[in-house]
């Protein structure tokens, strides 16, 4: 059986059901992490250096000690679980996503895509203002119905179990996801890796994507201690899901096209009941 036939068969047999999801990291995993942090073998460093040689060991020791003794994963696990979460299978891969519907019935659907080494944690503080601007001093007409997926290979959408999950494939998967959720026309937003995926969605389905916002901003920590908890929540998700390796593979998958002229895509957006592609990208 050739590769294209395998892809058709997988899509034809794929379970398209959407299942509720809650984050529930076993206590054993939390205890194991604390034990590993306590037993860290630290490298040496020269005396009297600041950040000229990279991250100072003393800074990492302080961060690790805070992670081990003060940071409260359960607090942020509960905070994430306040948002409705789901999983579904797309192109053979489990995809995890938040779906936060606005109280405004005419809100615009919007899909938000994180980057690397990021996660859905990037969006925790903007979900409320975007979905319910009326409650945050904004205008109700600026409200969005939000879909916030974890890229395959990242966090609760991983690890991936096969190669080939490049940004083109993710873009096609997001279009399938939005269709399953009943959103035929929507906006897209993404930063970092998401800033690559989002425009590709527009290229694949210009009749469905009504607007694109991309950002690749390089920002520096403000020093706010609450930025530290969010950083550790993000890192913790990578650790607990074992996706540090699989998430980085997206760079390998996309490296084949870096510096190359744009080329046509042969992704299939929709299949009919017989598993035959009837809506193809070009």
Secondary structure, DSSP 8 states (H G I E B T S, - for coil): --HHHHHHHHHHH-----EE------HHHHHHHHHHHHT-------TT--STTSS-HHHHHHHHHHHHHT--HHHHHHHHHTS-EEEEEETTEEEEEEEE--SSTT-EEEEEE--TT--GGGGTTTHHHHH-GGGGTS-GGG-EEEEEE--TTSGGG---SSS---HHHHHHHHHHHHHHTT-SSEEEEEETHHHHHHHHHHHH-TTTEEEEEEE---------HHHHHHHHHHHHHHHHHT-HHHHHHHHHHHHTTTTS-------EEEE-TTS-EEEE--
